[in-house]
Amino acid sequence: MNTNPDDAKLALWLDDELHGDELAEVEAWAGKDPQHIAAREEIRRWRAMISSTVPASVEPPYAELFNGRI
């Protein structure tokens, strides 16, 4: 991949939701800078911490307000 991934593709990569050729392209791009890999690992740690603390069955308070501001 010659260029940086767009924001949407980067977000999918950070969330571990890319597959196939797209994943390979972004992995090749990220492998050139250890900060990219470190950022994804940090997000994975946060996701694991949140998952272990807040049950998936619990709805966040004011979900409509929160989602409307994203």
C-alpha angles and dihedrals in degrees: 000000000000097000138043116273116255119256094261094052092044091051091051090050092049089051092048091243101123121101140180121357094355091056091048091050095050092043089054090049093046093046090067092066122040090206090070092054091045091052091053091048090051090052090049090052091050092048091051092048093050092046092052092048105039118045114231089235092065114094115215115246114259093011093167092055092046095047092044091059097050 
